[in-house]
Amino acid sequence: MAAIAAGRILRRSGGGRVVALDSARTLGAKVLVSGGGRCNVTHDHVDERAYAGGSKNTIRTVLRRFGVADTVAFFRDLGVELTREPTGKLFPTTDTARTILDALLSAARDAGVELRHPALVASVELVADRGDSPTFALHTDQGTLTADRVILATGGRSLPKTGSDGHGYAIARALGHTTTPQILPTLVPLTLDAACPLRALSGLTLPVRIELHSGTSRRVVSFSDSTLCTHFGLSGPAIMDISRHYLLERAADPGAHLVANFLPDADREALEHELVGLGPRRIAAWLRDKLPERLADVLCDHAGIGRNTTGATLRKDARRRLIDAVFRFHLPVTGSRGFTHAEVTAGGVMLDEIDPATMASRRCHGLFFCGEILDVDGRIGGFNFQWAWATGHLAGLGAARSLAAD
């Protein structure tokens, strides 16, 4: 996106050329694997509230300069139509990510971008700083390349097999930037203790509200969405969205923990009252009417309630245990599946070191940033791609215009 924006400006002005270096084995691998191979291009409603990390004001400024309508128009101009799903996610009408990648590569070629792939950039050095005319040396596995402007679009550390192995942070730090103390995987599945009965429910999906509580039981944040039980723990949108908050909170507060509400639309008191008046009906059968059978049985076992226990014979303490199991099931999280399975990285280059109008570095003249290398990460649903399109476009324009102004 950055190369396209820069290339279009420079082609019109005749003021330079754009070289894009990509070290990944497969070009555009992150695009191709996103959205289950369909590429969730963006969301129909995007604002700063969908993101965590750096300043909300800075994020808002960037998103307003290149919003969802701009993204839709950009791809339409490339012959790609997007369709909205009921969730608000926008996908190409072809239902394949290849459409998006092919459109971007075609646009880059049309903008005169020289693409070198695979080409690994080992380091970037500022070799001359003559006021408004800096010169950089890019040391690559194909020799040294000099440039007047550099855009870092290296990604973070998520899905390292696609090329984002975190090396961009070292390049940024070498050029005077700082990164957040914590750089963690996010939008990542979480692992549960081997003894947790939910691990025996692999393949089960249902809507759940996942809440993050501090060590003092203060509710920090919650997400309600589909949740998937797996052989290793939990996945699905609600888990992916809360993962960054849990991992960061846990790093500072060892007592932080997650609880699950398996009936997020139900009223706890009303359900407990219904349970009290159940009479001769079996508890397990009653709960199976409200939840998947396998989960209902697990929750009864977790509460110490036999399968043949009736409402009339249910003791008060057992009733409370069952209600707690349904509405406040403690999730014994042991960690995450790491960067290998994470869709995004939490943390990165500090946002206050960047000019949000142009994505230019405030620390190193001639350097620009875009995408996941920055301390911004969004919820699942196309928000991280929108951040990529917006920052890439602004960085490309900023770099090309500053070059033309020299």
PyMOL commands that set and color helices and strands:
alter all, ss='L'
color gray80, all
select helices_A, chain A and resi 2-13+29-37+48-50+56-65+68-77+97-110+160-162+167-174+197-201+237-252+268-276+283-288+293-302+316-327+351-353+371-373+383-405
alter helices_A, ss='H'
color red, helices_A
select strands_A, chain A and resi 19-21+42-43+51-53+82-84+89-92+114-116+121-130+133-140+143-147+150-152+184-186+190-192+205-213+219-229+233-235+257-261+329-331+333-336+344-346+354-355+360-361+367-369+376-378
alter strands_A, ss='S'
color yellow, strands_A
deselect
rebuild
show_as cartoon
